[in-house]
Amino acid sequence: MKMYLLMLTQKNGEKTIITIKKNQKGFTLIELMIVVAIIGILAAIAVPNFISYRNKAKVSTALETASSIRGAISGYAADSIGNSFPTEALIPDGNWEALRLTVNKNGGTLKPTAAEQGFIGSTIDYTATPDSAEVAVIDNWELILFVAGIPESILGHKIVLSSSGIAKQSGT
């Protein structure tokens, strides 16, 4: 912003005009400090919310995948003799590839690795419970998956699938 100051003086009957040019460029230090403080306050509010929303999105994605896995395992039971769910031998603990093959053969679409799917692969825990009347038939099952990148204290870090539903839990 340019400011001009005109002064009119009179000496010995002559009029003299003096023009003084004053250049004012940029912001003052206090203005800059106020802007930095406001940005700092906004960042302090926004960053925790962003992290919270990111964690909720990861849990939501994991629940959608869990629903797909549950549906595929139910599809396996619908197609098997005696409506039996997969045995523990078919889906050994910690074996993402075995889970992926079983799920993908029965209508699911799991990615090649647990990490690509958003899970911690080495923590897969599948438990099959045989029918009390017919040992060859698995009538109940439970699959535990852990969502990658989520703190253990967050609800949804642990996803428990079973023949009766899906539950999200915190902890290990």
C-alpha positions as CSV (number, residue, x, y, z in Angstrom):
1,M,0.0,0.0,0.0
2,K,1.5,3.3,-1.0
3,M,0.7,6.5,0.9
4,Y,1.4,10.0,-0.3
5,L,1.7,12.9,2.0
6,L,1.4,16.4,0.4
7,M,2.6,19.3,2.3
8,L,1.9,22.8,1.2
9,T,4.4,25.5,2.5
10,Q,4.7,29.1,1.7
11,K,8.0,31.0,1.9
12,N,8.5,34.5,0.8
13,G,5.3,34.5,-1.1
14,E,6.2,31.3,-3.0
15,K,4.2,28.2,-2.7
16,T,6.1,25.0,-2.4
17,I,4.6,21.5,-2.6
18,I,6.5,18.8,-1.0
19,T,5.5,15.2,-1.8
20,I,6.6,12.5,0.6
21,K,6.1,8.9,-0.5
22,K,5.8,6.3,2.2
23,N,5.8,2.6,1.2
24,Q,4.2,0.1,3.5
25,K,4.8,-3.5,2.3
26,G,3.9,-6.8,4.0
27,F,2.5,-7.5,7.4
28,T,3.7,-6.5,10.8
29,L,5.2,-9.1,13.2
30,I,2.2,-9.1,15.4
31,E,-0.2,-9.8,12.5
32,L,2.0,-12.8,11.5
33,M,2.1,-14.1,15.0
34,I,-1.7,-14.0,15.3
35,V,-2.1,-15.9,12.0
36,V,0.4,-18.6,13.2
37,A,-1.4,-18.9,16.5
38,I,-4.8,-19.4,14.8
39,I,-3.4,-22.0,12.4
40,G,-1.8,-23.8,15.4
41,I,-5.2,-23.9,17.3
42,L,-7.0,-25.2,14.2
43,A,-4.4,-27.9,13.7
44,A,-4.6,-28.9,17.4
45,I,-8.3,-29.5,16.9
46,A,-8.2,-31.1,13.4
47,V,-5.4,-33.6,13.8
48,P,-7.0,-35.8,16.6
49,N,-10.3,-35.8,14.7
50,F,-8.6,-36.8,11.5
51,I,-6.9,-39.7,13.2
52,S,-10.2,-40.8,14.8
53,Y,-12.0,-40.7,11.5
54,R,-9.2,-42.6,9.8
55,N,-9.4,-45.4,12.5
56,K,-13.2,-45.5,12.2
57,A,-12.8,-45.9,8.4
58,K,-10.4,-48.8,8.8
59,V,-12.7,-50.5,11.2
60,S,-15.7,-50.0,8.9
61,T,-13.8,-51.5,6.0
62,A,-12.7,-54.4,8.1
63,L,-16.4,-55.0,9.1
64,E,-17.4,-55.0,5.5
65,T,-14.7,-57.6,4.7
66,A,-15.7,-59.6,7.7
67,S,-19.3,-59.7,6.4
68,S,-18.1,-61.0,3.1
69,I,-16.0,-63.7,4.8
70,R,-18.9,-64.7,6.9
71,G,-21.2,-65.0,3.9
72,A,-18.6,-67.1,2.0
73,I,-18.2,-69.5,4.9
74,S,-22.0,-69.8,5.1
75,G,-22.0,-70.4,1.3
76,Y,-19.4,-73.2,2.0
77,A,-21.8,-74.8,4.5
78,A,-24.8,-74.5,2.2
79,D,-22.9,-76.4,-0.5
80,S,-21.3,-79.1,1.7
81,I,-22.7,-82.4,2.8
82,G,-24.6,-82.1,6.1
83,N,-24.4,-78.3,5.9
84,S,-21.0,-78.5,7.6
85,F,-18.8,-75.4,8.0
86,P,-15.1,-75.6,7.1
87,T,-12.8,-77.7,9.4
88,E,-9.8,-76.3,11.2
89,A,-7.6,-78.3,8.9
90,L,-9.1,-76.3,5.9
91,I,-8.3,-73.0,7.6
92,P,-5.3,-73.4,9.9
93,D,-4.5,-70.6,12.4
94,G,-2.4,-67.8,11.0
95,N,-2.8,-69.0,7.4
96,W,-4.2,-66.2,5.3
97,E,-3.8,-68.0,2.1
98,A,-5.9,-71.0,3.2
99,L,-8.6,-68.6,4.4
100,R,-8.4,-66.6,1.2
101,L,-8.8,-69.8,-1.0
102,T,-11.7,-71.0,1.0
103,V,-13.5,-67.7,0.9
104,N,-12.8,-66.9,-2.7
105,K,-14.0,-70.4,-3.8
106,N,-17.3,-69.6,-2.1
107,G,-18.2,-66.1,-3.4
108,G,-15.8,-63.9,-1.5
109,T,-13.0,-61.7,-2.9
110,L,-10.1,-61.5,-0.5
111,K,-6.8,-60.0,-1.6
112,P,-3.6,-62.1,-1.8
113,T,-2.2,-60.9,1.6
114,A,-3.8,-60.0,4.9
115,A,-2.0,-56.6,4.9
116,E,-3.5,-55.7,1.6
117,Q,-6.9,-56.5,3.0
118,G,-6.2,-54.4,6.2
119,F,-5.6,-57.2,8.7
120,I,-2.7,-58.5,10.7
121,G,-2.2,-61.9,8.9
122,S,-0.3,-63.8,11.6
123,T,-3.1,-63.5,14.1
124,I,-5.9,-65.3,12.2
125,D,-7.6,-67.7,14.7
126,Y,-10.2,-70.1,13.3
127,T,-12.0,-72.5,15.7
128,A,-14.5,-75.1,14.4
129,T,-16.9,-76.9,16.8
130,P,-18.2,-80.3,15.7
131,D,-21.8,-81.2,16.0
132,S,-22.4,-83.2,19.2
133,A,-24.5,-85.8,17.4
134,E,-22.4,-86.1,14.2
135,V,-18.6,-85.4,14.7
136,A,-18.0,-85.1,10.9
137,V,-20.3,-82.1,10.7
138,I,-19.0,-78.7,11.9
139,D,-22.1,-76.8,13.2
140,N,-20.4,-73.8,14.8
141,W,-17.2,-71.7,14.1
142,E,-15.4,-68.6,15.2
143,L,-12.8,-66.6,13.3
144,I,-10.8,-63.8,15.0
145,L,-9.1,-61.1,12.9
146,F,-7.1,-58.1,14.0
147,V,-7.4,-54.8,12.1
148,A,-3.9,-53.4,11.0
149,G,-3.0,-49.9,12.1
150,I,-5.6,-49.6,14.9
151,P,-4.5,-49.2,18.5
152,E,-5.6,-52.1,20.8
153,S,-7.7,-49.7,22.9
154,I,-10.0,-48.8,20.0
155,L,-13.3,-50.7,19.7
156,G,-13.0,-52.7,16.4
157,H,-9.3,-53.6,16.7
158,K,-10.4,-57.2,17.1
159,I,-13.2,-58.5,14.8
160,V,-14.8,-61.8,15.9
161,L,-16.8,-63.6,13.3
162,S,-19.0,-66.6,14.1
163,S,-21.9,-68.5,12.7
164,S,-24.2,-66.3,14.7
165,G,-22.8,-62.9,13.8
166,I,-19.9,-60.4,13.8
167,A,-18.7,-58.5,16.9
168,K,-16.1,-55.8,17.2
169,Q,-13.9,-55.7,20.3
170,S,-10.9,-53.9,21.7
171,G,-7.8,-55.5,23.2
172,T,-5.9,-58.6,22.2
